[in-house]
Every structure is written in C-alpha cells, then in structure tokens.
Amino acid sequence: MRLAIFDLDGTLVDRTGAFADAVTSLSHDHGYGPEIEQWLLTELADHAERGDFDRLRAAFPVSESADHLWRVYIDRMAASMHCRPAVLDSLERLKEAGWSIGVATNGASDIQRAKIHATGLSDLIDGIAASGDIDIRKPDPRLFELAAARCGTQLTRGDWMTGDNPETDIVGGHDAGLRTIWVTGRPWPDGLVTPHHTVDDVVEAIGYLLDQDSA
C-alpha cells in the first residue's frame, strides 16, 4: 500500500475564509468591539491555540475564561470550515486505488481534528498527526513518521507529501525521505530543495498521484 500524506490548512481546506468568519461570529456573540476583533484577526492569523486566549484576557478586560473562548473558537471554526466536493471525491478515488491517506498538520490537536470531522475528511483519512499531539512541528521529520504510524505503516521512498508551505511541507517532507508535491500560492524562498512536482490545486496533486499507479 502506498502512502500519501497531506497538509491540512491551505491544502485540503481553506482556513483563511473560515478563520475570518469564526472570529467575526465569536466577537459578535460576545459583544466584543472592533478593537478586540482586530486583535484576534491579527494574532490568530497564522495559527491559534488555547494560550492565545490567555493573552487576549491579559490585553483586554473580557469576562469569559480562556477555556470557554477556546472551545467557542473551535466550534466556530468547525462550523465555518468546508472541504470542496472535488477534493473529497479525489481522495475517495485515491483510497479506492489502494492508497493510504494521512494528514500531518501543525496546530492544536483538538481544533485540527474538529476541522477534519466537520468537513467529512475523517471518513477518508487513515491517520492524523497534529503537532499538538507530541509538541513537535513540521518540518520535524518525526511528525511525518507519526502520520505514517497512525496509518498503520512506516515511511518508504515511494511515499508522498503534499502541501502549500515550502519550508514545513516541502523541505520537511524531503527531510523525512518523502517525494513532495507543492501546491502553489505562497512565495517560493530561494535556496530550498526543489519539489518533485508542482500543482495549482490539491485536486491536481491527487490526480498526479493516481497517474503514478499507471506510470
């Protein structure tokens, strides 16, 4: 069985739009003004974790606990997150072709898994490794190894990593011994290892993996 590991945010799902909706909803429901909403949009733009809401409470006189706000944020993100039908259909074809599908994602375990369950991805993914599981972040090869282990296998030379982040996904995947597919969108820094393949969309990446079976 061949293994395909995918990044989550920015690859399988679009975090950007869901994030803005989640922050707007949370702020509105709690009666927060534009200053707090803008703080959340700025401070949580790249990733969010429970400790961010401790920082929010230190910066503003909000009455709700950090635990409460974190749970609400997770719920709002899950409700706002979508995975395109074309992506789900492509992953289903990949599974039917005999591939094992893993996810290696930086982020808190609870929120990343909430996204996966809310979007229907949980029915198609064999194993998930979130950095919050073991306090190790991509590009550390150990997160890719954990994703493989949770798929019931181990990394081999014929396995692939697909993601949108040049450093964490492509360099990280390369360092873990994986072939890599870069989903374009971010600038490509100079001096990095070249991905094995480049695509504009994860659906195209999955199609390329399926073509490998007949190559």
GROMACS elastic network, one bead per residue, 0.5 to 0.9 nm:
[ bonds ]
;  ai    aj funct       b0    kb
    1    98     6  0.61533   500
    1    99     6  0.57335   500
    1   100     6  0.65230   500
    1   153     6  0.88486   500
    2    98     6  0.72246   500
    2   100     6  0.60587   500
    2   101     6  0.86839   500
    2   156     6  0.86313   500
    2   158     6  0.69185   500
    2   159     6  0.60999   500
    2   160     6  0.85524   500
    3    99     6  0.57243   500
    3   101     6  0.59957   500
    3   102     6  0.73202   500
    3   148     6  0.75836   500
    3   151     6  0.83754   500
    3   153     6  0.83201   500
    3   154     6  0.87715   500
    3   155     6  0.77819   500
    3   156     6  0.83407   500
    3   158     6  0.77598   500
    3   160     6  0.65110   500
    3   161     6  0.87495   500
    4    94     6  0.89296   500
    4    99     6  0.68680   500
    4   100     6  0.62421   500
    4   101     6  0.50823   500
    4   102     6  0.61724   500
    4   103     6  0.84375   500
    4   159     6  0.59616   500
    4   161     6  0.61084   500
    4   162     6  0.76534   500
    4   206     6  0.89444   500
    4   209     6  0.82308   500
    5   100     6  0.83809   500
    5   101     6  0.58589   500
    5   103     6  0.52497   500
    5   104     6  0.65951   500
    5   144     6  0.78209   500
    5   147     6  0.74643   500
    5   148     6  0.79035   500
    5   159     6  0.78806   500
    5   160     6  0.60428   500
    5   162     6  0.63332   500
    5   163     6  0.87383   500
    6    11     6  0.73292   500
    6    12     6  0.73262   500
    6   101     6  0.76845   500
    6   102     6  0.62196   500
    6   104     6  0.61659   500
    6   105     6  0.80350   500
    6   160     6  0.83298   500
    6   161     6  0.57507   500
    6   163     6  0.60096   500
    6   169     6  0.85961   500
    7    10     6  0.75792   500
    7    11     6  0.57438   500
    7    12     6  0.67820   500
    7   102     6  0.87762   500
    7   103     6  0.57620   500
    7   104     6  0.54524   500
    7   105     6  0.54349   500
    7   106     6  0.83977   500
    7   161     6  0.78154   500
    7   162     6  0.63308   500
    7   164     6  0.74963   500
    7   165     6  0.86284   500
    7   169     6  0.70714   500
    8    11     6  0.54269   500
    8    12     6  0.50389   500
    8    13     6  0.60800   500
    8    14     6  0.85396   500
    8    15     6  0.87788   500
    8   103     6  0.66322   500
    8   104     6  0.72351   500
    8   105     6  0.57899   500
    8   106     6  0.84688   500
    8   112     6  0.81497   500
    8   116     6  0.83906   500
    8   163     6  0.78383   500
    9    12     6  0.63448   500
    9    13     6  0.53472   500
    9    14     6  0.59771   500
    9    15     6  0.54523   500
    9    16     6  0.85047   500
    9   105     6  0.76283   500
    9   106     6  0.87555   500
    9   112     6  0.88648   500
    9   163     6  0.87766   500
    9   164     6  0.85588   500
   10    13     6  0.56484   500
   10    14     6  0.50551   500
   10    15     6  0.61794   500
   10    16     6  0.78981   500
   10   163     6  0.76739   500
   10   164     6  0.62377   500
   10   165     6  0.83544   500
   10   183     6  0.86773   500
   10   185     6  0.89315   500
   11    14     6  0.70515   500
   11   162     6  0.77647   500
   11   163     6  0.55977   500
   11   164     6  0.58686   500
   11   165     6  0.89322   500
   11   183     6  0.69665   500
   11   201     6  0.78350   500
   11   202     6  0.61644   500
   12    83     6  0.67823   500
   12    84     6  0.84163   500
   12    87     6  0.70326   500
   12    88     6  0.88684   500
   12   121     6  0.88402   500
   12   163     6  0.84845   500
   12   202     6  0.67103   500
   12   203     6  0.88812   500
   13    81     6  0.73986   500
   13    82     6  0.65381   500
   13    83     6  0.52482   500
   13    84     6  0.76120   500
   13    87     6  0.87697   500
   13   115     6  0.87610   500
   13   119     6  0.84547   500
   14    17     6  0.65455   500
   14    18     6  0.70710   500
   14    19     6  0.89521   500
   14    81     6  0.73888   500
   14    82     6  0.73741   500
   14    83     6  0.75430   500
   15    18     6  0.53021   500
   15    19     6  0.58030   500
   15    20     6  0.87084   500
   15    77     6  0.85586   500
   15    81     6  0.69902   500
   15    82     6  0.87842   500
   16    19     6  0.52280   500
   16    20     6  0.65576   500
   16    21     6  0.88894   500
   16    45     6  0.81024   500
   17    20     6  0.54312   500
   17    21     6  0.64222   500
   17    22     6  0.87067   500
   17    80     6  0.80704   500
   17    81     6  0.80920   500
   18    21     6  0.51518   500
   18    22     6  0.60464   500
   18    23     6  0.86663   500
   18    76     6  0.84755   500
   18    77     6  0.61123   500
   18    78     6  0.82872   500
   18    79     6  0.83171   500
   18    81     6  0.51836   500
   18    82     6  0.78799   500
   19    22     6  0.50893   500
   19    23     6  0.62060   500
   19    24     6  0.85488   500
   19    41     6  0.81132   500
   19    44     6  0.85916   500
   19    45     6  0.77547   500
   19    76     6  0.85723   500
   19    77     6  0.63148   500
   19    80     6  0.76142   500
   19    81     6  0.81928   500
   20    23     6  0.53291   500
   20    24     6  0.61445   500
   20    25     6  0.85692   500
   20    41     6  0.70225   500
   20    45     6  0.88159   500
   21    24     6  0.51830   500
   21    25     6  0.60772   500
   21    26     6  0.85768   500
   21    76     6  0.78931   500
   21    77     6  0.78276   500
   21    80     6  0.64961   500
   22    25     6  0.51459   500
   22    26     6  0.60696   500
   22    27     6  0.85143   500
   22    73     6  0.66483   500
   22    74     6  0.85337   500
   22    75     6  0.84135   500
   22    77     6  0.52208   500
   22    78     6  0.85502   500
   22    79     6  0.80477   500
   22    80     6  0.64260   500
   23    26     6  0.51237   500
   23    27     6  0.60009   500
   23    28     6  0.84478   500
   23    37     6  0.67256   500
   23    38     6  0.89803   500
   23    40     6  0.68117   500
   23    41     6  0.68135   500
   23    73     6  0.73977   500
   23    76     6  0.78298   500
   23    77     6  0.83548   500
   24    27     6  0.52414   500
   24    28     6  0.60753   500
   24    29     6  0.85759   500
   24    37     6  0.68962   500
   24    41     6  0.88363   500
   25    28     6  0.51946   500
   25    29     6  0.60749   500
   25    30     6  0.86232   500
   25    73     6  0.89732   500
   25    76     6  0.71229   500
   26    29     6  0.52835   500
   26    30     6  0.62852   500
   26    31     6  0.85635   500
   26    32     6  0.82961   500
   26    37     6  0.86165   500
   26    69     6  0.82588   500
   26    72     6  0.70780   500
   26    73     6  0.66884   500
   26    76     6  0.71186   500
   27    30     6  0.53701   500
   27    31     6  0.60053   500
   27    33     6  0.71988   500
   27    34     6  0.83607   500
   27    36     6  0.75758   500
   27    37     6  0.59100   500
   27    40     6  0.89366   500
   28    31     6  0.51416   500
   28    32     6  0.61717   500
   28    33     6  0.80372   500
   28    37     6  0.88027   500
   29    32     6  0.77998   500
   30    64     6  0.87653   500
   32    35     6  0.79090   500
   32    36     6  0.61034   500
   32    37     6  0.67600   500
   32    62     6  0.85281   500
   33    36     6  0.58133   500
   33    37     6  0.64255   500
   33    38     6  0.87867   500
   34    38     6  0.59129   500
   34    39     6  0.84418   500
   35    38     6  0.52706   500
   35    39     6  0.62374   500
   35    40     6  0.87908   500
   36    40     6  0.62657   500
   36    41     6  0.86295   500
   36    56     6  0.81030   500
   36    60     6  0.75281   500
   37    40     6  0.51877   500
   37    41     6  0.62157   500
   37    42     6  0.86654   500
   38    42     6  0.61017   500
   38    43     6  0.84704   500
   39    42     6  0.51927   500
   39    43     6  0.58729   500
   39    44     6  0.81609   500
   39    56     6  0.80789   500
   40    43     6  0.52473   500
   40    44     6  0.55896   500
   40    45     6  0.76730   500
   40    52     6  0.87725   500
   40    56     6  0.79578   500
   41    44     6  0.57352   500
   41    45     6  0.56366   500
   42    45     6  0.53311   500
   42    46     6  0.85108   500
   43    46     6  0.77496   500
   43    47     6  0.83258   500
   43    48     6  0.80872   500
   43    52     6  0.77845   500
   44    47     6  0.53231   500
   44    48     6  0.50146   500
   44    49     6  0.82480   500
   44    52     6  0.75428   500
   45    48     6  0.75755   500
   47   106     6  0.84242   500
   47   107     6  0.67897   500
   47   108     6  0.88831   500
   48    51     6  0.82825   500
   48    52     6  0.65992   500
   48   107     6  0.72919   500
   48   108     6  0.76280   500
   48   111     6  0.87681   500
   49    52     6  0.56763   500
   49    53     6  0.78181   500
   49    70     6  0.75819   500
   49   107     6  0.73582   500
   49   108     6  0.59893   500
   49   111     6  0.83481   500
   50    53     6  0.58146   500
   50    54     6  0.73216   500
   50    66     6  0.69631   500
   50    67     6  0.70125   500
   50    69     6  0.83469   500
   50    70     6  0.54836   500
   50    71     6  0.85832   500
   50   108     6  0.81827   500
   51    54     6  0.50614   500
   51    55     6  0.65703   500
   51    56     6  0.87447   500
   51    66     6  0.75775   500
   51    70     6  0.85920   500
   52    55     6  0.50674   500
   52    56     6  0.62809   500
   52    57     6  0.88201   500
   52    66     6  0.82098   500
   52    70     6  0.84972   500
   53    57     6  0.61711   500
   53    58     6  0.84785   500
   53    65     6  0.81593   500
   53    67     6  0.78257   500
   53    69     6  0.67269   500
   53    70     6  0.67021   500
   54    57     6  0.51838   500
   54    58     6  0.62884   500
   54    59     6  0.87304   500
   54    65     6  0.81877   500
   54    66     6  0.54602   500
   54    67     6  0.86650   500
   55    59     6  0.61950   500
   55    60     6  0.86469   500
   55    66     6  0.87686   500
   56    59     6  0.51155   500
   56    60     6  0.60330   500
   56    61     6  0.86012   500
   56    62     6  0.79899   500
   56    66     6  0.82111   500
   57    60     6  0.52635   500
   57    61     6  0.61997   500
   57    62     6  0.57913   500
   57    63     6  0.79756   500
   57    64     6  0.83078   500
   57    65     6  0.79594   500
   57    66     6  0.72556   500
   58    61     6  0.74475   500
   58    62     6  0.87341   500
   59    62     6  0.88365   500
   62    65     6  0.81638   500
   64    67     6  0.83562   500
   64    68     6  0.64975   500
   64    69     6  0.67204   500
   65    68     6  0.52155   500
   65    69     6  0.63389   500
   65    70     6  0.86229   500
   66    69     6  0.51385   500
   66    70     6  0.60235   500
   66    71     6  0.85967   500
   67    70     6  0.51627   500
   67    71     6  0.62556   500
   67    72     6  0.86514   500
   68    71     6  0.52450   500
   68    72     6  0.62187   500
   68    73     6  0.85915   500
   69    72     6  0.50278   500
   69    73     6  0.59997   500
   69    74     6  0.85775   500
   70    73     6  0.50228   500
   70    74     6  0.62024   500
   70    75     6  0.86528   500
   71    74     6  0.51243   500
   71    75     6  0.62629   500
   71    76     6  0.86567   500
   71   111     6  0.88307   500
   72    75     6  0.50771   500
   72    76     6  0.61212   500
   72    77     6  0.85534   500
   73    76     6  0.50795   500
   73    77     6  0.60509   500
   73    78     6  0.85108   500
   73   111     6  0.86790   500
   74    77     6  0.51586   500
   74    78     6  0.60985   500
   74    79     6  0.85401   500
   74   110     6  0.78143   500
   74   111     6  0.54574   500
   74   112     6  0.88271   500
   74   114     6  0.71134   500
   74   115     6  0.83628   500
   75    78     6  0.51903   500
   75    79     6  0.61218   500
   75    80     6  0.86153   500
   75   111     6  0.84315   500
   75   114     6  0.78532   500
   76    79     6  0.50770   500
   76    80     6  0.61162   500
   76    81     6  0.85552   500
   77    80     6  0.51135   500
   77    81     6  0.59364   500
   77   111     6  0.79509   500
   77   114     6  0.82683   500
   77   115     6  0.71419   500
   78    81     6  0.52681   500
   78    82     6  0.83197   500
   78   111     6  0.78004   500
   78   112     6  0.89518   500
   78   114     6  0.58002   500
   78   116     6  0.82987   500
   78   117     6  0.81478   500
   78   118     6  0.55837   500
   78   119     6  0.78426   500
   79    82     6  0.82501   500
   79   115     6  0.83773   500
   79   118     6  0.69816   500
   79   119     6  0.89197   500
   80   118     6  0.89369   500
   81   115     6  0.64812   500
   81   116     6  0.89750   500
   81   118     6  0.71438   500
   81   119     6  0.65877   500
   82   115     6  0.83368   500
   82   118     6  0.76373   500
   82   119     6  0.52901   500
   82   120     6  0.86597   500
   83    86     6  0.83758   500
   83    87     6  0.67384   500
   83    88     6  0.70221   500
   83   116     6  0.89929   500
   83   118     6  0.89876   500
   83   119     6  0.54296   500
   83   120     6  0.75928   500
   83   121     6  0.77240   500
   84    87     6  0.53550   500
   84    88     6  0.66184   500
   84    89     6  0.87775   500
   84   119     6  0.87200   500
   85    88     6  0.50710   500
   85    89     6  0.60034   500
   85    90     6  0.84829   500
   86    89     6  0.50967   500
   86    90     6  0.60839   500
   86    91     6  0.86201   500
   86   203     6  0.68658   500
   87    90     6  0.51213   500
   87    91     6  0.61967   500
   87    92     6  0.85972   500
   87   202     6  0.71747   500
   87   203     6  0.56368   500
   87   206     6  0.85473   500
   88    91     6  0.51934   500
   88    92     6  0.61985   500
   88    93     6  0.87309   500
   88   120     6  0.78072   500
   88   121     6  0.70148   500
   88   124     6  0.78709   500
   89    92     6  0.50903   500
   89    93     6  0.63527   500
   89    94     6  0.87392   500
   89   203     6  0.89725   500
   90    93     6  0.50931   500
   90    94     6  0.62801   500
   90    95     6  0.87844   500
   90   203     6  0.62853   500
   90   206     6  0.63902   500
   90   207     6  0.74085   500
   91    95     6  0.62836   500
   91    96     6  0.85962   500
   91   101     6  0.80639   500
   91   121     6  0.87763   500
   91   124     6  0.67482   500
   91   125     6  0.85520   500
   91   203     6  0.83946   500
   91   206     6  0.71168   500
   92    95     6  0.51377   500
   92    96     6  0.61664   500
   92    97     6  0.85965   500
   92   124     6  0.64869   500
   93    97     6  0.61589   500
   93    98     6  0.88538   500
   93   206     6  0.88343   500
   93   210     6  0.82979   500
   94    97     6  0.50812   500
   94    98     6  0.67288   500
   94    99     6  0.57151   500
   94   100     6  0.80862   500
   94   101     6  0.81046   500
   94   206     6  0.71501   500
   94   207     6  0.84805   500
   94   209     6  0.80004   500
   94   210     6  0.65823   500
   95    98     6  0.52002   500
   95   100     6  0.63967   500
   95   101     6  0.72190   500
   95   124     6  0.73583   500
   95   125     6  0.88469   500
   96    99     6  0.72923   500
   97   210     6  0.75231   500
   97   213     6  0.83616   500
  100   125     6  0.77708   500
  100   126     6  0.63667   500
  100   127     6  0.85877   500
  100   148     6  0.89609   500
  100   151     6  0.67905   500
  100   152     6  0.89219   500
  100   153     6  0.89090   500
  101   124     6  0.72886   500
  101   125     6  0.51949   500
  101   126     6  0.54125   500
  101   127     6  0.69379   500
  101   148     6  0.88157   500
  101   151     6  0.72319   500
  102   125     6  0.57565   500
  102   126     6  0.57063   500
  102   128     6  0.57893   500
  102   129     6  0.78998   500
  102   144     6  0.89332   500
  102   147     6  0.58005   500
  102   148     6  0.67063   500
  102   150     6  0.78317   500
  102   151     6  0.63414   500
  103   125     6  0.72790   500
  103   126     6  0.83776   500
  103   127     6  0.64326   500
  103   129     6  0.61059   500
  103   130     6  0.79505   500
  103   144     6  0.84273   500
  103   147     6  0.62489   500
  103   148     6  0.87905   500
  104   127     6  0.87454   500
  104   128     6  0.62305   500
  104   130     6  0.59999   500
  104   131     6  0.79020   500
  104   138     6  0.79213   500
  104   143     6  0.64770   500
  104   144     6  0.60394   500
  104   146     6  0.82253   500
  104   147     6  0.58430   500
  104   161     6  0.88379   500
  104   169     6  0.87805   500
  105   112     6  0.77012   500
  105   128     6  0.79375   500
  105   129     6  0.63670   500
  105   131     6  0.63210   500
  105   137     6  0.79539   500
  105   138     6  0.74134   500
  105   143     6  0.82229   500
  106   109     6  0.87674   500
  106   112     6  0.84411   500
  106   129     6  0.84917   500
  106   130     6  0.56147   500
  106   132     6  0.73196   500
  106   136     6  0.83373   500
  106   137     6  0.56446   500
  106   138     6  0.63737   500
  106   143     6  0.89478   500
  106   168     6  0.88665   500
  107   110     6  0.86447   500
  107   111     6  0.74900   500
  107   112     6  0.63649   500
  107   130     6  0.59604   500
  107   131     6  0.55062   500
  107   132     6  0.58124   500
  107   133     6  0.89304   500
  107   137     6  0.81089   500
  108   111     6  0.57787   500
  108   112     6  0.62201   500
  108   113     6  0.86116   500
  108   130     6  0.66528   500
  108   131     6  0.65694   500
  108   133     6  0.74912   500
  109   112     6  0.53861   500
  109   113     6  0.60688   500
  109   114     6  0.84718   500
  109   129     6  0.82647   500
  109   130     6  0.54498   500
  109   131     6  0.70819   500
  109   133     6  0.58636   500
  110   113     6  0.53905   500
  110   114     6  0.60960   500
  110   115     6  0.87694   500
  110   130     6  0.89953   500
  110   132     6  0.83445   500
  111   115     6  0.62838   500
  111   116     6  0.87276   500
  112   115     6  0.52174   500
  112   116     6  0.63930   500
  112   117     6  0.88157   500
  112   130     6  0.70675   500
  113   117     6  0.61540   500
  113   118     6  0.84815   500
  113   122     6  0.83586   500
  113   128     6  0.81227   500
  113   130     6  0.83165   500
  114   117     6  0.52425   500
  114   118     6  0.60176   500
  114   119     6  0.86258   500
  115   118     6  0.51574   500
  115   119     6  0.61932   500
  115   120     6  0.87656   500
  115   121     6  0.84527   500
  116   119     6  0.55038   500
  116   120     6  0.64813   500
  116   121     6  0.51522   500
  116   122     6  0.55116   500
  116   125     6  0.88393   500
  117   120     6  0.55142   500
  117   121     6  0.61722   500
  117   122     6  0.51561   500
  117   123     6  0.81017   500
  118   121     6  0.77200   500
  118   122     6  0.82669   500
  119   122     6  0.77305   500
  120   123     6  0.60422   500
  120   124     6  0.77227   500
  121   124     6  0.53753   500
  121   125     6  0.62267   500
  122   125     6  0.53550   500
  122   126     6  0.79833   500
  123   126     6  0.82292   500
  125   128     6  0.73375   500
  125   151     6  0.84163   500
  126   150     6  0.71802   500
  126   151     6  0.50605   500
  126   152     6  0.81990   500
  127   146     6  0.87214   500
  127   147     6  0.58539   500
  127   148     6  0.71436   500
  127   149     6  0.77153   500
  127   152     6  0.78849   500
  128   146     6  0.81693   500
  128   147     6  0.55744   500
  128   148     6  0.85828   500
  128   150     6  0.64906   500
  128   151     6  0.78024   500
  129   132     6  0.84406   500
  129   133     6  0.69150   500
  129   134     6  0.87278   500
  129   143     6  0.63727   500
  129   144     6  0.75039   500
  129   145     6  0.88043   500
  129   146     6  0.59541   500
  129   148     6  0.85127   500
  129   150     6  0.73856   500
  130   133     6  0.54708   500
  130   134     6  0.77740   500
  130   135     6  0.86430   500
  130   136     6  0.84600   500
  130   137     6  0.80541   500
  130   143     6  0.75491   500
  130   146     6  0.89882   500
  130   147     6  0.83738   500
  131   134     6  0.59561   500
  131   135     6  0.54144   500
  131   136     6  0.50540   500
  131   138     6  0.74010   500
  131   143     6  0.69108   500
  132   135     6  0.50182   500
  132   136     6  0.70861   500
  132   137     6  0.79931   500
  133   136     6  0.77987   500
  134   137     6  0.85264   500
  134   143     6  0.83118   500
  136   139     6  0.88403   500
  136   140     6  0.67850   500
  136   142     6  0.75020   500
  136   143     6  0.66108   500
  137   140     6  0.58713   500
  137   141     6  0.88282   500
  137   142     6  0.85362   500
  137   143     6  0.67082   500
  137   168     6  0.83001   500
  138   141     6  0.69886   500
  138   142     6  0.82024   500
  138   143     6  0.63463   500
  138   144     6  0.79028   500
  138   167     6  0.84249   500
  138   168     6  0.50066   500
  138   169     6  0.69949   500
  138   172     6  0.61620   500
  138   173     6  0.86524   500
  139   142     6  0.85237   500
  139   143     6  0.78143   500
  139   144     6  0.85509   500
  139   167     6  0.67699   500
  139   169     6  0.65073   500
  139   170     6  0.82880   500
  139   171     6  0.67195   500
  139   173     6  0.72028   500
  139   175     6  0.79582   500
  139   176     6  0.86606   500
  140   143     6  0.60756   500
  140   144     6  0.76974   500
  140   168     6  0.80640   500
  140   172     6  0.61984   500
  140   173     6  0.87975   500
  140   175     6  0.81531   500
  140   176     6  0.80194   500
  141   144     6  0.53590   500
  141   145     6  0.63612   500
  141   146     6  0.87613   500
  141   172     6  0.61432   500
  141   173     6  0.70866   500
  141   174     6  0.87598   500
  141   175     6  0.63578   500
  141   177     6  0.85274   500
  142   146     6  0.60905   500
  142   147     6  0.86151   500
  142   176     6  0.77966   500
  143   146     6  0.50189   500
  143   147     6  0.62846   500
  143   148     6  0.87534   500
  144   147     6  0.50330   500
  144   148     6  0.63553   500
  144   149     6  0.86677   500
  144   155     6  0.79686   500
  144   161     6  0.86223   500
  144   172     6  0.82386   500
  144   173     6  0.72702   500
  144   176     6  0.68391   500
  145   148     6  0.51464   500
  145   149     6  0.61944   500
  145   150     6  0.86779   500
  145   154     6  0.66399   500
  145   155     6  0.63786   500
  145   176     6  0.76241   500
  146   150     6  0.61398   500
  146   151     6  0.85883   500
  146   154     6  0.84635   500
  147   150     6  0.52066   500
  147   151     6  0.64120   500
  147   152     6  0.88871   500
  147   153     6  0.88832   500
  147   154     6  0.86159   500
  148   151     6  0.50278   500
  148   152     6  0.65051   500
  148   153     6  0.53554   500
  148   154     6  0.50625   500
  148   155     6  0.60486   500
  149   153     6  0.51018   500
  149   154     6  0.56357   500
  149   155     6  0.82832   500
  150   153     6  0.73008   500
  150   154     6  0.89447   500
  151   154     6  0.81660   500
  155   158     6  0.83012   500
  155   159     6  0.65915   500
  155   176     6  0.79627   500
  155   177     6  0.75678   500
  155   178     6  0.75321   500
  156   159     6  0.56491   500
  156   177     6  0.72884   500
  156   178     6  0.72917   500
  157   160     6  0.83093   500
  157   177     6  0.62064   500
  157   178     6  0.60027   500
  157   179     6  0.72855   500
  158   178     6  0.72022   500
  158   179     6  0.71282   500
  159   177     6  0.83147   500
  159   178     6  0.55402   500
  159   179     6  0.62186   500
  159   180     6  0.86694   500
  160   173     6  0.78212   500
  160   177     6  0.89584   500
  160   178     6  0.52348   500
  160   180     6  0.55085   500
  160   181     6  0.74064   500
  160   209     6  0.83870   500
  161   169     6  0.70441   500
  161   170     6  0.73213   500
  161   172     6  0.89148   500
  161   173     6  0.57080   500
  161   174     6  0.83098   500
  161   178     6  0.61767   500
  161   179     6  0.61863   500
  161   181     6  0.62627   500
  161   182     6  0.85445   500
  162   169     6  0.69206   500
  162   170     6  0.75136   500
  162   173     6  0.82962   500
  162   179     6  0.86203   500
  162   180     6  0.57740   500
  162   182     6  0.59686   500
  162   183     6  0.71127   500
  162   202     6  0.77996   500
  162   205     6  0.74085   500
  162   206     6  0.89041   500
  163   166     6  0.78416   500
  163   168     6  0.84305   500
  163   169     6  0.52619   500
  163   170     6  0.69011   500
  163   180     6  0.80661   500
  163   181     6  0.66084   500
  163   182     6  0.54734   500
  163   183     6  0.56741   500
  163   184     6  0.86334   500
  163   202     6  0.81157   500
  164   168     6  0.87198   500
  164   169     6  0.67782   500
  164   170     6  0.79995   500
  164   181     6  0.84876   500
  164   182     6  0.55795   500
  164   184     6  0.59639   500
  164   185     6  0.69258   500
  164   186     6  0.70263   500
  165   168     6  0.56136   500
  165   169     6  0.52383   500
  165   170     6  0.67238   500
  165   171     6  0.88257   500
  165   182     6  0.75246   500
  165   183     6  0.79433   500
  165   184     6  0.84087   500
  165   185     6  0.87075   500
  165   186     6  0.69531   500
  165   188     6  0.87454   500
  166   169     6  0.57893   500
  166   171     6  0.63502   500
  166   172     6  0.85010   500
  166   182     6  0.71849   500
  166   184     6  0.89858   500
  166   186     6  0.78329   500
  166   187     6  0.82847   500
  166   188     6  0.64424   500
  166   189     6  0.75407   500
  166   192     6  0.77929   500
  166   193     6  0.89006   500
  166   195     6  0.86644   500
  167   170     6  0.58496   500
  167   171     6  0.50208   500
  167   172     6  0.65023   500
  167   189     6  0.85113   500
  167   192     6  0.77772   500
  168   171     6  0.60236   500
  168   172     6  0.50819   500
  168   173     6  0.76669   500
  169   172     6  0.51489   500
  169   173     6  0.55807   500
  169   174     6  0.82897   500
  169   180     6  0.79999   500
  169   181     6  0.87898   500
  169   182     6  0.79294   500
  170   173     6  0.50997   500
  170   174     6  0.60288   500
  170   175     6  0.85219   500
  170   178     6  0.89529   500
  170   179     6  0.86010   500
  170   180     6  0.58345   500
  170   181     6  0.71914   500
  170   182     6  0.65927   500
  170   192     6  0.87634   500
  170   193     6  0.77513   500
  170   194     6  0.80905   500
  170   195     6  0.63495   500
  171   174     6  0.50468   500
  171   175     6  0.60872   500
  171   176     6  0.85781   500
  171   180     6  0.85366   500
  171   192     6  0.70996   500
  171   193     6  0.63799   500
  171   194     6  0.84858   500
  171   195     6  0.82754   500
  172   175     6  0.51467   500
  172   176     6  0.62628   500
  172   177     6  0.88341   500
  172   178     6  0.87076   500
  173   176     6  0.50498   500
  173   177     6  0.64789   500
  173   178     6  0.51852   500
  173   179     6  0.69799   500
  173   180     6  0.63249   500
  174   177     6  0.51355   500
  174   178     6  0.51528   500
  174   179     6  0.63420   500
  174   180     6  0.66645   500
  174   193     6  0.78175   500
  174   195     6  0.81488   500
  175   178     6  0.73294   500
  179   195     6  0.75381   500
  179   196     6  0.61542   500
  179   197     6  0.86089   500
  180   194     6  0.87326   500
  180   195     6  0.52744   500
  180   196     6  0.53066   500
  180   197     6  0.66116   500
  180   198     6  0.85919   500
  181   195     6  0.58332   500
  181   196     6  0.59727   500
  181   198     6  0.55233   500
  181   199     6  0.72046   500
  181   205     6  0.68024   500
  182   195     6  0.62325   500
  182   196     6  0.80951   500
  182   197     6  0.64583   500
  182   199     6  0.62626   500
  182   200     6  0.83031   500
  182   202     6  0.88533   500
  182   205     6  0.83281   500
  183   186     6  0.86297   500
  183   197     6  0.89526   500
  183   198     6  0.61746   500
  183   199     6  0.51264   500
  183   200     6  0.54547   500
  183   201     6  0.57594   500
  183   202     6  0.63355   500
  183   204     6  0.89720   500
  183   205     6  0.76274   500
  184   187     6  0.80217   500
  184   188     6  0.85282   500
  184   198     6  0.69931   500
  184   199     6  0.62415   500
  184   200     6  0.52818   500
  184   201     6  0.73801   500
  185   188     6  0.88158   500
  185   200     6  0.75764   500
  188   192     6  0.81025   500
  189   192     6  0.64954   500
  191   194     6  0.87869   500
  192   195     6  0.89484   500
  194   197     6  0.84483   500
  195   198     6  0.67680   500
  197   205     6  0.83276   500
  197   208     6  0.87147   500
  198   205     6  0.79074   500
  199   202     6  0.72350   500
  199   203     6  0.88531   500
  199   204     6  0.62218   500
  199   205     6  0.61014   500
  200   203     6  0.86955   500
  200   204     6  0.70763   500
  200   205     6  0.82200   500
  201   204     6  0.53633   500
  201   205     6  0.65829   500
  202   206     6  0.62426   500
  202   207     6  0.85675   500
  203   206     6  0.51689   500
  203   207     6  0.62707   500
  203   208     6  0.86814   500
  204   207     6  0.50166   500
  204   208     6  0.62531   500
  204   209     6  0.87783   500
  205   208     6  0.50562   500
  205   209     6  0.63922   500
  205   210     6  0.87763   500
  206   209     6  0.50246   500
  206   210     6  0.62698   500
  206   211     6  0.86457   500
  207   210     6  0.50825   500
  207   211     6  0.62613   500
  207   212     6  0.88569   500
  208   211     6  0.50303   500
  208   212     6  0.65510   500
  209   212     6  0.51721   500
  209   213     6  0.72800   500
  210   213     6  0.56361   500
  210   214     6  0.75728   500
  211   214     6  0.54785   500
  211   215     6  0.62220   500
